[in-house]
């Protein structure tokens, strides 16, 4: 495996919009006098029991997970990695609280990416090898990078990770796809030096050749 050019892709918040869909479905069940759910999964831990049960009910169906909408930022990076010849592996956290997610996530990958794309569902992303990781959640990124001094992470931008930064992490906000592609291309040939990859794309492409 270590000789292969593997690019690992997170699902929730990277390839599919769990937060947006949950916000939409929670709002459909909300009493008009209740506060609107913002989509922040962490807030659910402190929500009233009836709100938590509402979220549990929504996420108890494999089909709910299987039908999550796609996120454009993640698919931009996915297409670039495929064009460069990376082997794609979807790497997602398995939830013990929502066992339906395990089945649903497999269905999602089969439907959206095809059965030829490998899927790893794990409780520890740090255990899984890849030359690059595409993930939106800083704690998972830190766990993966802890053991990978040469690894590259592409971080799809969202309002929950704006304060995060790391020398091996390149943020993608939809405006710097050439920069992302250059970093992925450089990583194919060795460790990535993000300080040598500038916004604008053409200059960055010249540096990796």
C-alpha positions in Angstrom: 0.0 0.0 0.0 2.8 2.5 0.9 4.0 2.4 -2.7 0.6 3.5 -4.1 -0.5 7.0 -4.7 -3.5 7.0 -2.5 -5.7 10.0 -1.8 -8.0 9.7 1.1 -11.4 11.6 1.1 -13.5 12.2 4.1 -17.3 12.1 3.5 -19.3 14.3 5.9 -18.4 18.0 5.3 -16.1 17.1 2.4 -17.9 15.0 -0.2 -21.4 15.2 1.2 -23.4 17.8 3.1 -24.5 16.2 6.3 -24.8 19.4 8.2 -26.9 21.2 5.6 -29.2 18.2 5.2 -29.6 17.7 8.9 -30.4 21.4 9.4 -33.1 21.2 6.7 -34.7 18.0 8.1 -34.5 19.3 11.7 -36.2 22.5 10.6 -39.0 20.6 9.0 -39.8 19.0 12.4 -39.3 22.1 14.5 -42.1 23.8 16.4 -42.5 27.4 15.1 -41.5 28.7 18.6 -38.4 26.6 18.8 -35.0 28.0 18.0 -33.7 27.0 14.6 -31.0 24.3 14.4 -27.9 25.7 12.9 -26.4 22.4 11.7 -23.7 22.4 14.3 -23.4 18.7 15.3 -21.5 19.5 18.4 -24.4 21.7 19.7 -26.6 18.6 19.7 -24.8 17.2 22.7 -26.2 20.1 24.8 -29.6 20.2 23.2 -32.8 19.2 25.1 -33.5 15.5 25.1 -36.5 15.8 22.7 -34.2 17.6 20.1 -31.6 15.0 20.4 -34.2 12.3 19.9 -35.4 14.1 16.8 -31.9 14.1 15.3 -31.5 10.4 16.3 -34.7 9.6 14.4 -33.5 11.4 11.3 -30.1 9.7 11.3 -31.5 6.2 12.1 -32.2 5.4 8.4 -29.6 4.1 6.0 -31.3 5.9 3.2 -30.9 9.2 4.9 -27.1 8.7 4.8 -27.3 7.3 1.3 -29.0 10.3 -0.1 -26.9 13.1 1.4 -26.3 15.9 -1.2 -22.9 16.3 -2.7 -20.5 19.2 -1.8 -18.9 20.9 -4.8 -15.6 21.7 -3.0 -14.9 18.1 -2.2 -15.7 17.0 -5.7 -13.5 19.7 -7.2 -10.5 18.2 -5.4 -11.7 14.6 -6.1 -11.7 15.2 -9.9 -8.2 16.9 -9.7 -6.8 13.9 -7.8 -8.3 11.5 -10.3 -6.9 13.4 -13.2 -3.4 13.2 -11.6 -3.7 9.5 -11.3 -4.3 9.1 -7.6 -6.0 6.0 -6.3 -9.1 7.3 -4.5 -10.2 5.8 -1.1 -13.1 7.2 0.9 -12.1 7.4 4.5 -15.0 8.1 7.0 -15.6 7.9 10.7 -17.9 5.1 11.8 -20.5 6.1 14.3 -21.4 3.6 17.0 -24.4 5.7 17.9 -25.8 5.6 14.4 -25.0 2.1 13.0 -27.3 2.8 10.1 -24.6 5.2 8.9 -22.3 2.4 8.1 -24.7 0.8 5.5 -25.8 4.2 4.3 -22.3 5.5 3.6 -21.5 2.4 1.5 -24.7 3.0 -0.5 -23.7 6.7 -1.0 -20.2 5.8 -2.2 -21.6 3.1 -4.6 -24.2 5.5 -6.0 -22.1 8.7 -6.3 -18.6 7.3 -7.0 -19.1 3.8 -8.2 -18.4 0.4 -6.7 -14.8 0.6 -7.9 -13.9 3.3 -5.3 -12.6 1.8 -2.1 -14.3 2.7 1.2 -12.8 2.5 4.7 -15.0 3.1 7.7 -12.9 3.5 10.8 -12.9 4.8 14.3 -9.3 6.2 13.9 -8.3 7.8 10.6 -4.8 8.1 11.8 -4.3 4.4 11.2 -5.0 4.6 7.4 -2.2 5.3 4.9 -2.4 7.8 2.1 -0.2 10.3 0.4 -2.9 13.0 0.8 -5.9 13.5 2.9 -8.9 15.7 2.0 -10.9 16.4 5.2 -12.7 19.4 6.8 -12.4 18.4 10.5 -9.3 19.6 12.3 -9.2 17.0 15.0 -9.1 14.2 12.4 -6.5 16.0 10.4 -4.3 16.4 13.5 -4.6 12.7 14.3 -3.7 11.7 10.7 -0.7 14.1 10.5 0.7 13.1 13.8 2.3 10.0 12.1 2.9 11.5 8.7 5.6 14.1 8.4 5.4 14.0 4.6 1.6 14.0 4.3 -0.5 16.6 2.6 -3.9 17.7 3.7 -6.4 19.6 1.6 -8.9 21.4 3.8 -12.3 22.2 2.3 -13.2 25.6 3.7 -16.2 26.1 6.0 -17.2 28.3 8.8 -16.3 25.8 11.5 -12.6 25.4 10.5 -11.7 29.0 9.6 -9.4 29.4 12.6 -7.4 26.3 11.8 -3.9 26.2 10.2 -1.0 23.8 9.8 2.2 23.9 7.7 1.0 20.7 5.9 -2.5 21.8 5.3 -3.8 23.7 2.2 -7.2 25.3 2.5 -9.5 25.1 -0.5 -12.2 27.7 -0.8 -13.2 27.3 -4.5 -10.9 30.0 -5.8 -7.6 28.2 -5.7 -8.0 24.9 -7.5 -4.8 25.4 -9.4 -2.9 25.7 -6.2 -4.6 22.5 -4.9 -3.7 20.7 -8.0 -0.1 21.8 -7.9 0.2 20.6 -4.3 -1.3 17.2 -5.1 1.0 16.9 -8.1 4.1 17.8 -6.0 3.1 15.2 -3.4 3.2 12.5 -6.0 6.9 13.0 -6.2 7.8 13.5 -2.5 7.0 15.7 0.4 5.0 18.9 -0.3 6.4 22.3 0.5 3.4 24.5 0.5 5.5 27.6 0.9 6.7 27.0 -2.7 3.1 26.8 -4.1 1.6 30.2 -4.7 -2.0 31.3 -5.5 -2.5 31.9 -9.2 -1.7 28.4 -10.4 0.6 28.8 -13.3 3.7 29.7 -11.3 2.9 26.8 -8.9 2.6 24.4 -11.8 6.0 25.3 -13.1 7.6 24.6 -9.7 6.5 21.0 -9.6 7.9 20.0 -12.9 
